[in-house]
């Protein structure tokens, strides 16, 4: 794997004055690859993504032996330093564009505004041209027409493309995609994944892909982190997911329905409190 872009060692995140441990000892590195983080709702995967961006609420207590991005200590970085990293060097793609886009601004204006924020010396004409080029890069047809539309006038799939364009226009080195396709139908989902795959390869990005869909991650990512109750319990190559050793990962796989061999009853996922203290199972890279 290439040189690490993000290095995290023993990340701990707690809420409620430290009484609720949402993330427990998470350790991983990200290179120029597609890294999937998978787990049930509440497992802490989105919390990890927001911790990297320092977008957790002030009540969160965050500590780690190491949390760096390209040599920058994210734990010590103040808000001014983070403003030069968020969006410009690390982009965050959220789940549903209708909750993320400004409903009273045309989508083209929002993308151009993002460009001008990160490149303050750019003229309005330059921002407009970059916006159109970025809409074209995410394979939107008739870009000038779409740029004039408001968020409520575009479909979910097009809205997600607009979000991707907004995050990529500043040319970040890392993308964090938090359930970017869960609100889309199957056909559009495949189109968005193909688009992300192409953009990541062409721009040599590091991608953290947060999802609860094992089948999706298995076919899209290079490596997978399996999270349970705030802990990473297993790390393995995505193509070797069927070889998972941890009983939690095995249980997640067994609970998936199969068209070829439909079970009479889906297995119920069993949980063991001892998993909170087990060592992380990791296959060689």
Secondary structure, 3 states (H helix, E strand, C coil): CCCCCEEEEEEEEEECCCCEEEEEEEEEEECCCEEEEECCCCCCHHHHHHHHHCCCCCCCEEECCEEEECCEECCCCCHHHHHCCECCCEEEECCCHHHCCCCCCEHHHHHHHHHHHHCCCCCHHHHHHHHHHHHHHCCCCCHHHHHCCEHHHCCHHHHHHHHHHHHHCCCCCEEEEECCCCCCCHHHHHHHHHHHHHHHHHHCCEEEEEECCHHHHHHHCCEEEEEECCEEEEEEEHHHHHHCCCHHHHHHHHCCCCCCCCCCCCCCCCCCHHHHCCCCEECCC
